[in-house]
Amino acid sequence: MKYSAPRGTQDILPEEILYWNYIEEKAARVFKLFNYQEIRTPIFEQTDLFSRSIGTDTDIVEKEMYTFQDKKGRSITLRPEETAPIVRAYLENNLGKQGGIQKLWYQGPMFRYEKPQAGRFRQFHQVGCEIIGTQSPLADAELIQLAVQMFSELGLKDLEVAVNSVGCQICRPVIREKLKSFLGDSLPHLCADCQRRFKKNPLRILDCKNKKCRHYLMGLSSLNDALCHECQDHFHSVLNYLDTMGIKYKHNYAMVRGLDYYTKTVFEVISKNLGAQDAVCGGGRYDNLVKELGGVAVPAVGFAFGMERTVMVLKEQNVELPKGEMKKVFFAIMGEVARNKAITIIPKVREKGFQVELDYDGKGLKAQLKRANKINADCVVIIGEEEVDKNIVQVKNMATGEQKELPFDKLVDTLCK
């Protein structure tokens, strides 16, 4: 039987992993600059955690979650997103009792049963962060600033920031009624899902990807005039901070994001290189989620970006990855005597910070040099029985082709120079 990776998943091979390492290292650095601490949670949780937080009427809960019964009949779900698990960990481990604001970041795999397409997988990977414990609009703006800085340091260009406010529990009913009033005559023409959403959760219609439904939303004017005074003030403050920070943005009044826990600010970072599924990063404020999951009312805001989509944009924009800081050395060995000598030297070379590869199979020098070239070695250390007898090695610079003779005891200090 021939096996293959499950539909909607992929193997990340060594050549591809260079992009992933690049993103992860840059992200970790930027999070550290903004004083975030890393957190890791299980990849599966109790199903109710997600249905309560994300919303029972969302596509994620209704159609996309990987849910199963464990051996004791408990309903378990592979995490489709990470904010709810972070809040669960915050509550379970009493992080709020440590005082002050918690600034946390994470990375890892998520799972959604979606139709696989470019940049969209059933197992996908996210990097994100959360600020728990402040309702300041400055926190919202700083998060957007962090995302912009991160993508800038990755070398990405032509990205666009879109922002909106989805209101709070006070003004959300007014927003819903305004949307229902606008869509009333178009209801029979909407897709079956949106006709159901119209009755249960009309704001979810704004997140529909159906082209026909998008058409009937085109004439929708801004819903922000239905915001309460507090939400209007908060949103205006966020925009003012973004202006002060010099961050360009567009106000997308139809943006709601796909999760019901969002309140007030929502935002996305968009790339034209991704086509219809253009959001590479998204997030927003969720001031009710901590209370919804069993804690006291604690405001919070966060975002996440997709690794797969970010890799796509890096490739589309031909971003050149930095070369590794470690120089790579290949040991070309001829004969068992030379092999025994080499394995006493190689640990010392590695201790100096060199990447070392060697021939295991006793191939000829020509084949070994070909292998060294294939792995992009900076230099080749050639050792044969004659070199052992003379207590020397031959070192070949692969960039220039220059070859020189060195004493064994001078090798480590002069490699690849």
TASUL-V68302 format. One record per residue. RES is the residue in one letter. SS is DSSP state (A for helix, B for strand, O for the rest). PHI is phi in whole degrees, 0 to 359 (999 if undefined). Layout:
res=RES ss=SS phi=PHI
res=RES ss=SS phi=PHI
//
This chain:
res=M ss=O phi=999
res=K ss=O phi=263
res=Y ss=O phi=260
res=S ss=O phi=218
res=A ss=O phi=298
res=P ss=O phi=303
res=R ss=O phi=305
res=G ss=O phi=88
res=T ss=O phi=237
res=Q ss=O phi=209
res=D ss=O phi=272
res=I ss=O phi=262
res=L ss=O phi=279
res=P ss=A phi=309
res=E ss=A phi=294
res=E ss=A phi=286
res=I ss=A phi=296
res=L ss=A phi=300
res=Y ss=A phi=294
res=W ss=A phi=296
res=N ss=A phi=299
res=Y ss=A phi=300
res=I ss=A phi=295
res=E ss=A phi=298
res=E ss=A phi=292
res=K ss=A phi=296
res=A ss=A phi=298
res=A ss=A phi=300
res=R ss=A phi=295
res=V ss=A phi=293
res=F ss=A phi=301
res=K ss=A phi=295
res=L ss=A phi=299
res=F ss=O phi=266
res=N ss=O phi=65
res=Y ss=O phi=264
res=Q ss=B phi=247
res=E ss=B phi=282
res=I ss=O phi=223
res=R ss=O phi=228
res=T ss=O phi=236
res=P ss=O phi=299
res=I ss=O phi=277
res=F ss=B phi=230
res=E ss=B phi=220
res=Q ss=B phi=297
res=T ss=A phi=303
res=D ss=A phi=299
res=L ss=A phi=302
res=F ss=A phi=277
res=S ss=A phi=294
res=R ss=A phi=286
res=S ss=A phi=274
res=I ss=A phi=286
res=G ss=O phi=115
res=T ss=O phi=293
res=D ss=O phi=266
res=T ss=O phi=277
res=D ss=A phi=300
res=I ss=A phi=301
res=V ss=A phi=287
res=E ss=A phi=288
res=K ss=A phi=233
res=E ss=A phi=247
res=M ss=O phi=281
res=Y ss=B phi=271
res=T ss=B phi=242
res=F ss=B phi=209
res=Q ss=B phi=266
res=D ss=O phi=279
res=K ss=O phi=291
res=K ss=O phi=252
res=G ss=O phi=81
res=R ss=O phi=276
res=S ss=B phi=278
res=I ss=B phi=238
res=T ss=B phi=229
res=L ss=B phi=293
res=R ss=O phi=300
res=P ss=O phi=271
res=E ss=O phi=199
res=E ss=O phi=245
res=T ss=A phi=297
res=A ss=A phi=300
res=P ss=A phi=299
res=I ss=A phi=297
res=V ss=A phi=295
res=R ss=A phi=301
res=A ss=A phi=294
res=Y ss=A phi=301
res=L ss=A phi=285
res=E ss=A phi=297
res=N ss=O phi=260
res=N ss=O phi=54
res=L ss=A phi=295
res=G ss=A phi=295
res=K ss=A phi=284
res=Q ss=A phi=285
res=G ss=O phi=83
res=G ss=O phi=76
res=I ss=O phi=267
res=Q ss=B phi=262
res=K ss=B phi=243
res=L ss=B phi=236
res=W ss=B phi=229
res=Y ss=B phi=210
res=Q ss=B phi=207
res=G ss=B phi=159
res=P ss=B phi=280
res=M ss=B phi=235
res=F ss=B phi=221
res=R ss=O phi=217
res=Y ss=O phi=275
res=E ss=O phi=246
res=K ss=O phi=288
res=P ss=O phi=297
res=Q ss=B phi=202
res=A ss=O phi=304
res=G ss=O phi=78
res=R ss=B phi=228
res=F ss=O phi=234
res=R ss=O phi=278
res=Q ss=B phi=250
res=F ss=B phi=229
res=H ss=B phi=235
res=Q ss=B phi=235
res=V ss=B phi=237
res=G ss=B phi=201
res=C ss=B phi=209
res=E ss=B phi=222
res=I ss=B phi=248
res=I ss=B phi=247
res=G ss=O phi=122
res=T ss=O phi=216
res=Q ss=O phi=255
res=S ss=O phi=296
res=P ss=A phi=297
res=L ss=A phi=297
res=A ss=A phi=297
res=D ss=A phi=299
res=A ss=A phi=294
res=E ss=A phi=294
res=L ss=A phi=299
res=I ss=A phi=296
res=Q ss=A phi=300
res=L ss=A phi=299
res=A ss=A phi=299
res=V ss=A phi=297
res=Q ss=A phi=296
res=M ss=A phi=298
res=F ss=A phi=292
res=S ss=A phi=295
res=E ss=A phi=291
res=L ss=O phi=287
res=G ss=O phi=93
res=L ss=O phi=278
res=K ss=O phi=231
res=D ss=O phi=57
res=L ss=B phi=266
res=E ss=B phi=236
res=V ss=B phi=262
res=A ss=B phi=244
res=V ss=B phi=229
res=N ss=B phi=198
res=S ss=B phi=237
res=V ss=O phi=257
res=G ss=O phi=78
res=C ss=O phi=229
res=Q ss=O phi=297
res=I ss=O phi=284
res=C ss=O phi=263
res=R ss=A phi=302
res=P ss=A phi=301
res=V ss=A phi=293
res=I ss=A phi=297
res=R ss=A phi=300
res=E ss=A phi=294
res=K ss=A phi=295
res=L ss=A phi=293
res=K ss=A phi=296
res=S ss=A phi=296
res=F ss=A phi=294
res=L ss=A phi=269
res=G ss=A phi=310
res=D ss=A phi=290
res=S ss=A phi=270
res=L ss=A phi=309
res=P ss=A phi=297
res=H ss=A phi=265
res=L ss=O phi=282
res=C ss=O phi=294
res=A ss=A phi=301
res=D ss=A phi=298
res=C ss=A phi=288
res=Q ss=A phi=296
res=R ss=A phi=288
res=R ss=A phi=297
res=F ss=A phi=306
res=K ss=A phi=275
res=K ss=A phi=264
res=N ss=O phi=203
res=P ss=A phi=300
res=L ss=A phi=297
res=R ss=A phi=294
res=I ss=A phi=298
res=L ss=A phi=296
res=D ss=A phi=262
res=C ss=O phi=290
res=K ss=O phi=265
res=N ss=O phi=296
res=K ss=A phi=299
res=K ss=A phi=294
res=C ss=A phi=294
res=R ss=A phi=299
res=H ss=A phi=298
res=Y ss=A phi=286
res=L ss=O phi=267
res=M ss=O phi=299
res=G ss=O phi=272
res=L ss=O phi=290
res=S ss=O phi=277
res=S ss=O phi=301
res=L ss=O phi=269
res=N ss=A phi=291
res=D ss=A phi=288
res=A ss=A phi=269
res=L ss=O phi=292
res=C ss=O phi=289
res=H ss=A phi=299
res=E ss=A phi=297
res=C ss=A phi=291
res=Q ss=A phi=297
res=D ss=A phi=298
res=H ss=A phi=298
res=F ss=A phi=294
res=H ss=A phi=298
res=S ss=A phi=295
res=V ss=A phi=301
res=L ss=A phi=295
res=N ss=A phi=297
res=Y ss=A phi=296
res=L ss=A phi=298
res=D ss=A phi=299
res=T ss=A phi=297
res=M ss=A phi=284
res=G ss=O phi=77
res=I ss=O phi=265
res=K ss=O phi=280
res=Y ss=O phi=206
res=K ss=B phi=237
res=H ss=B phi=270
res=N ss=O phi=258
res=Y ss=O phi=290
res=A ss=O phi=263
res=M ss=O phi=278
res=V ss=O phi=234
res=R ss=O phi=69
res=G ss=O phi=264
res=L ss=O phi=236
res=D ss=O phi=286
res=Y ss=O phi=282
res=Y ss=O phi=292
res=T ss=B phi=226
res=K ss=B phi=56
res=T ss=B phi=291
res=V ss=B phi=230
res=F ss=B phi=207
res=E ss=B phi=220
res=V ss=B phi=251
res=I ss=B phi=243
res=S ss=B phi=238
res=K ss=A phi=291
res=N ss=A phi=284
res=L ss=A phi=258
res=G ss=O phi=70
res=A ss=O phi=296
res=Q ss=O phi=274
res=D ss=O phi=266
res=A ss=B phi=279
res=V ss=B phi=264
res=C ss=B phi=209
res=G ss=B phi=204
res=G ss=B phi=184
res=G ss=B phi=165
res=R ss=B phi=267
res=Y ss=O phi=217
res=D ss=O phi=286
res=N ss=O phi=255
res=L ss=A phi=292
res=V ss=A phi=299
res=K ss=A phi=293
res=E ss=A phi=300
res=L ss=O phi=262
res=G ss=O phi=108
res=G ss=O phi=259
res=V ss=O phi=279
res=A ss=O phi=293
res=V ss=O phi=226
res=P ss=O phi=288
res=A ss=B phi=200
res=V ss=B phi=207
res=G ss=B phi=196
res=F ss=B phi=208
res=A ss=B phi=215
res=F ss=B phi=231
res=G ss=B phi=271
res=M ss=A phi=295
res=E ss=A phi=300
res=R ss=A phi=292
res=T ss=A phi=295
res=V ss=A phi=299
res=M ss=A phi=303
res=V ss=A phi=292
res=L ss=A phi=304
res=K ss=A phi=289
res=E ss=A phi=299
res=Q ss=O phi=268
res=N ss=O phi=55
res=V ss=O phi=289
res=E ss=O phi=275
res=L ss=O phi=285
res=P ss=O phi=294
res=K ss=O phi=287
res=G ss=O phi=299
res=E ss=O phi=290
res=M ss=O phi=285
res=K ss=O phi=276
res=K ss=B phi=255
res=V ss=B phi=241
res=F ss=B phi=249
res=F ss=B phi=263
res=A ss=B phi=266
res=I ss=B phi=241
res=M ss=O phi=241
res=G ss=O phi=100
res=E ss=A phi=291
res=V ss=A phi=298
res=A ss=A phi=295
res=R ss=A phi=297
res=N ss=A phi=297
res=K ss=A phi=292
res=A ss=A phi=298
res=I ss=A phi=288
res=T ss=A phi=273
res=I ss=A phi=270
res=I ss=A phi=305
res=P ss=A phi=302
res=K ss=A phi=292
res=V ss=A phi=293
res=R ss=A phi=296
res=E ss=A phi=299
res=K ss=O phi=277
res=G ss=O phi=96
res=F ss=O phi=269
res=Q ss=B phi=278
res=V ss=B phi=237
res=E ss=B phi=234
res=L ss=B phi=216
res=D ss=O phi=276
res=Y ss=O phi=260
res=D ss=O phi=253
res=G ss=O phi=70
res=K ss=O phi=285
res=G ss=O phi=290
res=L ss=A phi=299
res=K ss=A phi=300
res=A ss=A phi=294
res=Q ss=A phi=291
res=L ss=A phi=295
res=K ss=A phi=296
res=R ss=A phi=296
res=A ss=A phi=299
res=N ss=A phi=294
res=K ss=A phi=295
res=I ss=O phi=269
res=N ss=O phi=61
res=A ss=O phi=293
res=D ss=O phi=285
res=C ss=B phi=209
res=V ss=B phi=238
res=V ss=B phi=262
res=I ss=B phi=256
res=I ss=B phi=229
res=G ss=O phi=235
res=E ss=A phi=297
res=E ss=A phi=296
res=E ss=A phi=296
res=V ss=A phi=296
res=D ss=A phi=299
res=K ss=A phi=269
res=N ss=O phi=60
res=I ss=B phi=226
res=V ss=B phi=223
res=Q ss=B phi=257
res=V ss=B phi=241
res=K ss=B phi=251
res=N ss=B phi=280
res=M ss=O phi=286
res=A ss=O phi=282
res=T ss=O phi=259
res=G ss=O phi=83
res=E ss=O phi=293
res=Q ss=B phi=232
res=K ss=B phi=224
res=E ss=B phi=257
res=L ss=B phi=227
res=P ss=B phi=293
res=F ss=A phi=307
res=D ss=A phi=286
res=K ss=A phi=257
res=L ss=A phi=299
res=V ss=A phi=298
res=D ss=A phi=284
res=T ss=A phi=242
res=L ss=O phi=300
res=C ss=O phi=59
res=K ss=O phi=264
//
